[in-house]
Each structure stands twice: as structure tokens, then as C-alpha cells.
Amino acid sequence: MTDLSRDQLKEIYLGYIDCINNRRFSELDKYLCEDVSRNGELLGLSGYISMLENDYVMIPDLYFQVDLLVIESPYVVSRIHFHCSPKDGFLGFKFSGNQAEFFENVVYQFKGDRISNVMSAIDTSLLAAKFQLTELSN
């Protein structure tokens, strides 16, 4: 398949975000390759869905708000804003029911019209400092 246009990639990516925000995990095969990987780890479609399901267990009010979007085929770069109430243990911290606000910086690599690789980073030290979080003891 030839490279998709910026508008096509944007439409697909925003469809993916809508799909995960509405927890329509059974539809993720429209957006993700069967052999999708995240941060160098091959998760596959079922592993990726399990990861998202776990995220929603740890953060029941999780919502992905796209803050910045840069598209250069075959990549979509996004800064995602979160304002949520994580449970203790998310990212290894004790939240004690407190609201948290943070950003995730993500690079999505597309293969054709599906996401094949996700590279993401959350600045956990900034998050900990901002909300005076303590790490959970082992």
C-alpha cells in the first residue's frame, strides 16, 4: 500500500482514539496490526487490548484527550492529555484517590492503514513531583 495522506492518517488516528475512549476494544483490529508492538515489546492485538483493559481498571475515568498532533507518514506523533483519578499502583505510585493531570508523548508508526508500532513516554518524575506522590514499596 502506498503512503496515506495526512488527512487519511488523521482520520484513522482519531478513529482509534474514539474507539479506545469508548472502550470498543473489539473494533481495534480496524486500527492496529495483528503484530502491534509497544516500546519495543511485541504485544500483538490481544496483548494490546489486555493492556488497555488493565489501564481502565487502574484508571476508571481514563480519557485520551489529544493535545497535539503532528503527522508525517508513516508516523503520527501525539501529545495526549490526561486528567483522571488513578488507583494506587498506577505507574508504581500511591495516588490515594487524588486527581492527577499528566501528558503522554506517543509516536505511532503505521504499516498501511494500521498502527504497527507504538512508542510512548510519560515523565513519571515530573508527575511524582507535581502531585507529591510516593512510590509503592515492593
KETIMAR-122982 format. One record per residue (C-alpha): residue number from 1; chain; y, z, x. Coordinates in steps of 0.02 Angstrom, whole numbers. Layout:
BEGIN
+-----+--------+--------+--------+--------+
! num ! chaine !      y !      z !      x !
+-----+--------+--------+--------+--------+
! NUM !      A !      Y !      Z !      X !
...
+-----+--------+--------+--------+--------+
This chain:
BEGIN
+-----+--------+--------+--------+--------+
! num ! chaine !      y !      z !      x !
+-----+--------+--------+--------+--------+
!   1 !      A !      0 !      0 !      0 !
!   2 !      A !    174 !    -40 !     61 !
!   3 !      A !    306 !     95 !     83 !
!   4 !      A !    377 !    161 !    -77 !
!   5 !      A !    564 !    157 !   -109 !
!   6 !      A !    668 !    316 !   -102 !
!   7 !      A !    685 !    313 !   -291 !
!   8 !      A !    496 !    298 !   -312 !
!   9 !      A !    462 !    441 !   -190 !
!  10 !      A !    594 !    548 !   -276 !
!  11 !      A !    516 !    516 !   -446 !
!  12 !      A !    342 !    559 !   -383 !
!  13 !      A !    401 !    715 !   -292 !
!  14 !      A !    500 !    782 !   -440 !
!  15 !      A !    347 !    748 !   -550 !
!  16 !      A !    244 !    852 !   -429 !
!  17 !      A !    371 !    995 !   -435 !
!  18 !      A !    371 !    988 !   -626 !
!  19 !      A !    182 !    990 !   -626 !
!  20 !      A !    169 !   1147 !   -519 !
!  21 !      A !    314 !   1235 !   -609 !
!  22 !      A !    222 !   1209 !   -773 !
!  23 !      A !     54 !   1256 !   -697 !
!  24 !      A !    -28 !   1092 !   -744 !
!  25 !      A !   -146 !   1104 !   -596 !
!  26 !      A !   -274 !    987 !   -675 !
!  27 !      A !   -145 !    847 !   -656 !
!  28 !      A !   -113 !    874 !   -470 !
!  29 !      A !   -233 !    734 !   -425 !
!  30 !      A !    -92 !    616 !   -479 !
!  31 !      A !     16 !    685 !   -337 !
!  32 !      A !   -100 !    745 !   -199 !
!  33 !      A !   -229 !    656 !    -93 !
!  34 !      A !   -406 !    722 !   -106 !
!  35 !      A !   -397 !    770 !     79 !
!  36 !      A !   -224 !    852 !     74 !
!  37 !      A !   -183 !    970 !    217 !
!  38 !      A !    -53 !   1107 !    236 !
!  39 !      A !     17 !   1166 !    402 !
!  40 !      A !   -124 !   1082 !    496 !
!  41 !      A !   -264 !   1152 !    387 !
!  42 !      A !   -368 !   1035 !    281 !
!  43 !      A !   -369 !   1115 !    108 !
!  44 !      A !   -423 !    970 !      1 !
!  45 !      A !   -365 !    955 !   -177 !
!  46 !      A !   -467 !   1103 !   -241 !
!  47 !      A !   -410 !   1215 !    -97 !
!  48 !      A !   -229 !   1167 !   -128 !
!  49 !      A !   -246 !   1210 !   -313 !
!  50 !      A !   -326 !   1377 !   -266 !
!  51 !      A !   -178 !   1413 !   -151 !
!  52 !      A !    -55 !   1378 !   -292 !
!  53 !      A !   -154 !   1483 !   -416 !
!  54 !      A !   -151 !   1627 !   -293 !
!  55 !      A !     37 !   1605 !   -270 !
!  56 !      A !     59 !   1625 !   -458 !
!  57 !      A !    -50 !   1782 !   -456 !
!  58 !      A !     59 !   1855 !   -318 !
!  59 !      A !    221 !   1795 !   -400 !
!  60 !      A !    201 !   1783 !   -589 !
!  61 !      A !    381 !   1720 !   -612 !
!  62 !      A !    367 !   1590 !   -473 !
!  63 !      A !    478 !   1439 !   -499 !
!  64 !      A !    511 !   1299 !   -374 !
!  65 !      A !    696 !   1251 !   -377 !
!  66 !      A !    734 !   1102 !   -266 !
!  67 !      A !    893 !   1144 !   -171 !
!  68 !      A !    900 !    997 !    -51 !
!  69 !      A !    804 !    834 !    -47 !
!  70 !      A !    800 !    705 !     94 !
!  71 !      A !    689 !    553 !     80 !
!  72 !      A !    639 !    436 !    221 !
!  73 !      A !    475 !    350 !    181 !
!  74 !      A !    339 !    407 !    205 !
!  75 !      A !    421 !    581 !    209 !
!  76 !      A !    507 !    691 !     82 !
!  77 !      A !    598 !    841 !    154 !
!  78 !      A !    642 !    979 !     33 !
!  79 !      A !    725 !   1149 !     38 !
!  80 !      A !    655 !   1249 !   -106 !
!  81 !      A !    747 !   1399 !   -176 !
!  82 !      A !    650 !   1546 !   -247 !
!  83 !      A !    719 !   1693 !   -345 !
!  84 !      A !    569 !   1793 !   -401 !
!  85 !      A !    477 !   1959 !   -407 !
!  86 !      A !    330 !   1953 !   -285 !
!  87 !      A !    192 !   2081 !   -291 !
!  88 !      A !    158 !   2190 !   -141 !
!  89 !      A !     60 !   2092 !    -12 !
!  90 !      A !    151 !   1927 !    -31 !
!  91 !      A !    186 !   1865 !    146 !
!  92 !      A !    120 !   2034 !    206 !
!  93 !      A !    266 !   2136 !    137 !
!  94 !      A !    288 !   2280 !     18 !
!  95 !      A !    408 !   2221 !   -119 !
!  96 !      A !    390 !   2372 !   -236 !
!  97 !      A !    439 !   2267 !   -387 !
!  98 !      A !    604 !   2210 !   -310 !
!  99 !      A !    677 !   2039 !   -339 !
! 100 !      A !    677 !   1925 !   -188 !
! 101 !      A !    776 !   1770 !   -150 !
! 102 !      A !    720 !   1653 !    -11 !
! 103 !      A !    700 !   1472 !     40 !
! 104 !      A !    552 !   1371 !     96 !
! 105 !      A !    581 !   1218 !    204 !
! 106 !      A !    448 !   1087 !    172 !
! 107 !      A !    406 !    915 !    241 !
! 108 !      A !    289 !    813 !    132 !
! 109 !      A !    203 !    662 !    208 !
! 110 !      A !    146 !    529 !     87 !
! 111 !      A !     -1 !    412 !    101 !
! 112 !      A !     35 !    278 !    -27 !
! 113 !      A !     95 !    365 !   -184 !
! 114 !      A !     15 !    535 !   -149 !
! 115 !      A !     55 !    683 !    -38 !
! 116 !      A !    -66 !    690 !    108 !
! 117 !      A !     11 !    824 !    219 !
! 118 !      A !    125 !    972 !    185 !
! 119 !      A !    216 !   1063 !    325 !
! 120 !      A !    308 !   1218 !    265 !
! 121 !      A !    400 !   1366 !    337 !
! 122 !      A !    477 !   1522 !    263 !
! 123 !      A !    587 !   1628 !    376 !
! 124 !      A !    496 !   1793 !    345 !
! 125 !      A !    602 !   1892 !    469 !
! 126 !      A !    760 !   1842 !    376 !
! 127 !      A !    676 !   1887 !    210 !
! 128 !      A !    622 !   2057 !    278 !
! 129 !      A !    795 !   2095 !    347 !
! 130 !      A !    887 !   2038 !    191 !
! 131 !      A !    783 !   2144 !     73 !
! 132 !      A !    738 !   2283 !    196 !
! 133 !      A !    554 !   2250 !    170 !
! 134 !      A !    419 !   2342 !    263 !
! 135 !      A !    257 !   2260 !    317 !
! 136 !      A !     99 !   2321 !    234 !
! 137 !      A !    -10 !   2417 !    354 !
! 138 !      A !   -180 !   2345 !    395 !
+-----+--------+--------+--------+--------+
